[in-house]
Amino acid sequence: MRTIHLLQTGRDYFIDGIFWGDDEEGVVMYLKAKGVSPDEIAQALAGVAQAGGYRIQHEDAAWTPESGGGRGA
């Protein structure tokens, strides 16, 4: 299970402490690349707009031993 922290201060986004500026499209592309579903991305953007932060938890297939990828590769 992977946890990704998405924060927003003013118009600027942060993902796991990394500054993304006001590039919402870049945030969406990054989350898609990490395997986050479009529905979860929409929920995260709505949550961060409302509360200033959102935590995404999802299975990351790249890190499972069965996939052959990730840390053990």
C-alpha positions in Angstrom: 0.0 0.0 0.0 1.4 3.4 -1.0 0.3 6.7 0.6 0.6 10.0 -1.3 0.0 13.3 0.5 -1.4 16.1 -1.6 -1.5 19.6 -0.1 -2.5 23.0 -1.4 -1.6 26.4 -0.1 -3.1 29.2 -1.9 -2.9 28.2 -5.6 0.3 26.0 -5.1 0.3 22.2 -4.8 2.7 19.9 -2.9 2.9 16.2 -3.4 4.8 14.3 -0.6 6.5 17.6 0.2 7.6 18.4 -3.3 6.5 21.8 -4.7 4.5 21.7 -7.9 3.5 25.3 -8.1 0.0 26.0 -9.5 0.3 23.2 -12.2 -2.9 21.2 -11.5 -2.5 19.4 -14.9 1.0 18.3 -13.9 -0.3 17.0 -10.6 -2.9 15.0 -12.4 -0.3 13.6 -14.8 2.0 12.6 -11.9 -0.8 10.9 -10.0 -1.9 9.0 -13.2 1.7 7.9 -13.6 1.7 6.6 -10.1 -1.3 4.4 -10.9 -4.0 6.5 -9.1 -7.4 6.0 -10.7 -9.2 9.0 -12.3 -12.0 8.8 -9.7 -9.5 8.9 -6.9 -7.7 11.9 -8.5 -11.0 13.8 -8.8 -11.7 13.0 -5.1 -8.2 14.2 -4.2 -8.5 17.5 -6.1 -11.9 18.1 -4.5 -10.7 17.3 -1.1 -7.6 19.4 -1.3 -9.7 22.4 -2.7 -12.0 22.1 0.3 -9.7 21.2 3.2 -6.2 22.0 1.9 -5.0 18.5 2.1 -5.8 14.9 1.0 -4.2 11.5 1.5 -4.4 9.0 -1.3 -3.8 5.3 -0.4 -3.7 2.8 -3.2 -2.0 -0.4 -4.2 1.2 0.3 -6.3 1.7 -2.7 -8.5 5.3 -1.6 -9.2 6.3 -2.3 -5.6 4.8 -5.8 -5.2 7.1 -8.8 -5.4 4.7 -10.6 -7.8 5.1 -7.8 -10.4 8.9 -8.3 -10.6 9.4 -4.5 -10.5 10.2 -2.0 -7.9 12.8 -2.3 -5.1 13.6 -6.0 -5.7 14.3 -5.6 -9.4 
